[in-house]
Amino acid sequence: MNYKFNEQGSINLLEKLVNIASPSGYTMNIMKFMEKYLTELGIPCKRTNKGALIVSFDGENQQRHRLLTAHTDTLGAMVKEIKSSGRLKLAMIGGFNWNAVEGEYCTIHTANGDKIRGTILMHETTVHVYRGAGDLKRDENHIEVRLDAKVTNAEETRQLGIEVGDFVSFDARFEITETGFIKSRHLDDKASTALLLQLMKHLKENHVQLPYTTHFYISNNEEIGYGGNSNIPENVVEYIAVDMGAIGDGQASDEYTVSICAKDSSGPYHYDLTRHLVKLAKDNGIQYKLDIYPYYGSDASAAIRAGFDVRHALFGPGIESSHAYERTHVDSLNATAELLFAYVTSPMMEMED
């Protein structure tokens, strides 16, 4: 059975996902959204103690299992200090550069459930006051949140319900262009999450019989290093992380193909499984790029570090300007969706001697 990529359905779902705040540690709302989405499709899922979701589709072979994962947690911040001015000092959640969020609108999520808006700015933003401010280092000592509230001191800010430890999310600013580009924060890794949800929907609605029992693991702590490193069913032989391809100087990945990772900062991915993915792409006419990501780790590498005896691999859509205001193209989503379907419906790779 051929798999036809549902472009509009995937884009609509992706827009919903990126607009649900989910910095690592504050993912309960997006996990509830996905649990409801799957339940309405008649697809049962279960929660882990860490708050992740696992969905299982029985296959013809129930002795050797596959697992595919994408993560729904994103970059974000936490209130580190309420300054004497009433503004907020931040602590990072995940790895990014402060200049990537300078000028961005944000939301402070208070413990009592209120959402208070603000803007992330340099303390020395006003050029009419701070000479040479453009040369100052963008770091936690200069970056602050200007609240959209009438506050002039720390006590007035606390009266709003804001306190140290409150989560701060960044606006997504989702946009789809007439030329097929998708611009948004948090495409890492909600683009892949949307594709896995759409694949599960297709499998359910078309009664697709998979050759192997296959698990879909939506993790929620990948950006801080331990998303998919537990709750892996014991019969899993192959573990695929579906995550972004990194684009930049010296990289092969682009925004129009599916990126297959041969190696990242954790070391090489499983050779035979990676070559199997390349062969599937070639056999099915799927546009792909093989690449190495020098400063990258995935849930698959986290599972290996945790000691799981699985063959691990990584592929996903190419994402430009990762961990900043990101961009991809519908062609890359399409190629990734096609490789996903080709993989889950293919015979399991055989090990070479």
C-alpha positions, 0 to 999 in steps of 0.5 A: 500500500502506498502512503500519500502524505497528508500535507494540509493535515500535517501542517494544521496539526503542526501549527497546533502543536507548536502553539502549545507551550511545552518547554522541557519540564512543562509538557503536561498540556501538550501530552494531554492534547496528544492523548486526546487526539489519539483517543479520538482516533480510537488508538489507545496509549499509555503514560509513563511515570515521566509523562511520555506517551507510548502507543503500540501496534501489533504486527505479524511478528510479535517477537521482534519489535520496532520503536520510533520516537519523536520528542515534544518538549522544546527549549524554554526558560525558567525564572531565575530571579525577580530583579529589583526593577520588577523584571525577570532574570532567566535560566535556560532550559535546553541549549540555545544562544540568548541572541536567538530569543532576544526581542521575542515575546514570551509567556510566564506560566505561574504556579496558580495557572495564570499566563503573564506576557512579556518580551525578552530583551537586553537590559541595555536595549535603549540606544539613547541611554546605553552607548555601545550596547550592541557590543555587549555579550548576550548572556543571563547577566544582560538578558531579562524579561520586560513584563506587560504589567505595571510593575516597578519593583520585585514585590509588585511582580510577586503580587502578580503570582510570579515566582522563581521557578516559573516556566517561561515559553517562547512564542512560536510565530508559525507561518506557512509561505506560498513557496512551501516553507514553514517558519516557526520556533519549536519545529524541533521536534514537533515537525517529527511529532506531527508526522508520527501522529499522522502515520499512526492515524493512517495505520489505524484508518487504513487497517494497515497490518505491520510486519512487526509489532511497532511502538511509537514513543512520544518523549518529553525530556529530550532537550535535557538529555533523558527523554527516550531512555526508559520504558522501552519494551523488552522485545524492541530490536530496532530503535529509530529517533525521528528528529531534525536534520541539522543544516549549516556550513559543511552539512549535507542536509537541506530543507527539501529532503529527509536527512539520515544521520550516520554519526553525531556527538554520541558516535556512529549510529548502527551501521546496518540499520543506517544502510537499511534506511538508505536502501529504503530511500533509494528503492522507493525514490525518496529524496534523502541526504546522509549526514553527520551532526557534530553537536547533536544527541538524540533519544536513540543515543540516550537509550544506548547510553542507558544500556539498552541492547538495540540497533539505533538510527536517526532520521528526520526533516531538515531544519534550518537555524536549529534552536532559533527561529527555525524553518523547513519545507513541505518537501522535507516533511513529505520525504520524511513521511515517505521514509517512515512508512517505507520503514514500518512496512518493510522487512527487518534488516538482516545483519551483515557478517 
